Amino acid sequence: MKARISLLAQRAAQVLAEPMPHVPSPCLSVCVMDPKTDMCSGCWRSLEEIGAWSRMPDEAKRQVWQRIQQRLTGNGDAC
């Protein structure tokens, strides 16, 4: 679990540091919703964020990455 969180944190830092023409999805193909946090245990997104991802402009996707980074920093052991 900690390895997955570490990988996601590294990806978040990379996505937020580099201007990319297309923001990559944070999906790690785990796809299990944690009933305590209402977040995916793999990518730390909410169902709303997951469902809207394909329709979001890149700036909104970067904002999701920022929220993921905040969630990981504030709740690193919650998942």
HELIX and SHEET records of a PDB file:
HELIX    1   1 LYS A    2  ALA A   17  1                                  16    
HELIX    2   2 LEU A   47  ALA A   52  1                                   6    
HELIX    3   3 TRP A   53  ARG A   55  5                                   3    
HELIX    4   4 ASP A   58  GLY A   74  1                                  17    
SHEET    1   A 2 MET A  33  ASP A  34  0                                        
SHEET    2   A 2 MET A  39  CYS A  40 -1                                        
END                                                                             
